[in-house]
Amino acid sequence: MASVSGPSSSSSPITQVQQAPTHANLQPQLLTRLLLDLRGRRFEVDRETIMNLPESVLLCLFPNGLVLSRQTTVADEDGNEEEEDVYAVDFDPECFQYVLMFFRNASETFYGNATTPGLFAAQQQLLEGSPNEFQLNPASAQNPLLTKQAIIVLREELEYFSIPPKTSEAATDKHGIANEVLVQIKRRSGDNLMEKRNIFTALQRNVNKENNMAEQHLIDMLCMSGFNRDDEWGFRALEPSRCCISSIALVLLKTGIIHYPNGEKPVEIDYAQMATAQKLLLFWRKPARKCWWDGSEVELPAAEDQPAVTIKLWARRVWTLELSLV
């Protein structure tokens, strides 16, 4: 083919076409933030914030997997990109807000902000100061508990089943649909369980019944690491249209690193407490789950047009324990 040259070349449709690089737009655009719609409530969350959330919470938020890049970019006639994709998430917005606020406050306390230094600044001597046990032991010097804020994440998914007395009018039809009496018993059963906010009561009851020393050890370990035996769930709510209660509690891990007010003394380490804290590293990025059943007779008090009734209430509890580092 003859080459095109001279004045005519500028008017040639062939030479006027600008060819884009063949590799352009092959890589998806990485999102810097996500727009989430949690049951009608909108959240705008940074990618880094999402990635710092506990894996067990992420699995609840995105059971089909989390996509952090836009697969396509749509533009209007003027070349402006359309509004970012909004991800619909079936998760309690109040629970999500509780988790976000706890992680944000924990991070700011540890790392500080533009005006106030955090605990991490005072801990630098543990890595850079005079020789100590952690510097003499290279494995200990890389202990993530020295450089990260550790948070214990404990979640409970509780499914409950109400068994009314045989004399009750509560029943289901041939399709298994509950009548209004049974529906009200289920709702009152949920309210009864919602009032029981103490974290360890049900597990301690199971320990006392089964004499399970492993479960007792779990309670003791958690209470030495940040929880108190009379602690309540930080968030607890009934799931809509389900006989299920979701609960979560977050506490800062007690690492044994001792900070004195106003820096009056250098930071010290309680090595026994640090050794206990390091056991929780087993659950870092590796959530552990425990499931058990318990049943008891419960007297539901009279409510509106519903008489008092004694029922058998069974609960299937699934605990998820995880450690997060931020």
Summary of the structure (lengths in Angstrom):
residues: 326
radius of gyration: 28.2
end to end distance: 63.4
largest distance: 101.9
contacts: 826
relative contact order: 0.14
helix: 35%
strand: 28%
